[in-house]
Amino acid sequence: MTTFAAPARATRETDLATWAGLFAAATLLMGVGTPPVPIVAALFATVATLIVSLRFRAGMLAIVVLAGLGLWLRWSAPYGGWSDVLSVVQAATHAIQAGEPPYGRGFAESLPPGAPFAYGPIALVWYLPLLGDPRKMELLVTSLVLVLLAVRGRPLGLGVYAMLAPLLVTAGDGSNDSSAGLLILVALLVARRAPTAGALLLAIAAAFKPYAAAWLPPLLGYAWTVDGAAGGLKVLVAFAAGSLATWGIAAWRWGAGAILKSFRDADALHQVPYYSLAWVTGGLGIPESGWQLLRLGLGAITAIGATFTLRRTAGDGDGLVPAIARQTDRSLVVAGAAIFVVTLFTGWWSTFAYLGAVAPIVCWHLDDWLGLGGSRVRWPGDPVGVLTAAVDRRYPVRRPWDDARA
């Protein structure tokens, strides 16, 4: 006689992360008016999985459902959306192939015509494998991040990344922020264990899209924390070397003036504020140049605060002097994200597409930061746990935030 074991019952200790991930995903899928049919279908599937998980252990089912729905929604593009970023990248790459410069000029392929190529030289080679349709590269990149989140078995980060509406739009609308997010994520994951190597990768990410440099100040503080002044110096040298090998070659080939002109012309295109502090406040009668100075100033203040801290010193009146902040691997990520958000969103013009760069970084760590790492979904044999343990033995995190609290 064949017997079947009853399904394991769900418990708070084993399934809290699963519940959190499914609930977050369902909440993000809820909308008003007449939402696209795929969104409603995904909501039904997510809620049904959540109901099952409240009674039975369904962690693996939740991971598969969230990842599958996230992939389906990205490739079906229910929200639509369109950006001319990759059209300009494509045109700039074609210009190089025709022996013409990519910088210092506008391109008719943009909407309206005349937008410059205001990105780094790495973007000129990143899309070469799929230059005929560079949007497919972004779809593949965001799908890769989604699969990696699923394999790691962290349901909350996966649920947020799978269903957050701006990420569904930027996955295939023609923006390039999903690729930027992947490059920054890789740089930071390496930097936690090898700051100098991480700095080199961060320079490459910044040569794709310059806003990746937001993580350089906290990385300097992190390296200083774990290796002293020598570690901070190594980070600066590695970042400078990576920048010289990318931006330097581009400046030598096409001229630093042409590169700067492209970035200035890109800023001049935005005549009306959008998705920014100026947009929220109605501009307050401040000219665009004033808002630009404000965002750069606030970004610099945030960067200084993320890198330095005030400490009381003995003697000489017990004054306060600046010192390198005691960074952990978590503060490295959070401080950089703070610099990123403040610099990009407190000025004249911004866009929700920029969330595509910071979201994978936050979602990668979200479960662990909120104490849900213990209830992660473990695949048979726990290959992720085995691999992580092996990497930790060979390349340990230099200053883990949980150890630093003790």
Buried (B, 14 or more C-beta within 10 A) or exposed (E): EEEEEEEEEBEEEBBBBBBBBBBBBBEBBEEEEEBBEBBBBBBEBBBEBBEBBEEEBBBBBBBBBBBBBBBBBBEBBBBEBEBBBBBBBBBBBBBBEEEEBBBBBBBEBBEEEEBBBBBBBBBBEBBEEBBEEBBBBBBBBBBEBBBBBBBBBBBBBBBBBBBBBBBBBBBBBBBBBBBBBBBBBBBBBBBBBBBBBBBBBBBBBBBBBBBBBBBBBBBBBBBBBBBEEEBBBBBBEBBBBBBEBBBBEBBEEBBEEBBEBBBEBBBEBBEEBEBBBBBEEEBEEBEBEBBBEBBEEBBBEBBEBBBBBEEEEEEEEEEEEEEBBBBBBBBBBBBBBBBBBBBBBBBBBBBBBBBBBBBBBBBBBBBBBEEBBEBBBBBEEBEBEEEEEEEEEEEEBBBBBBEBEE
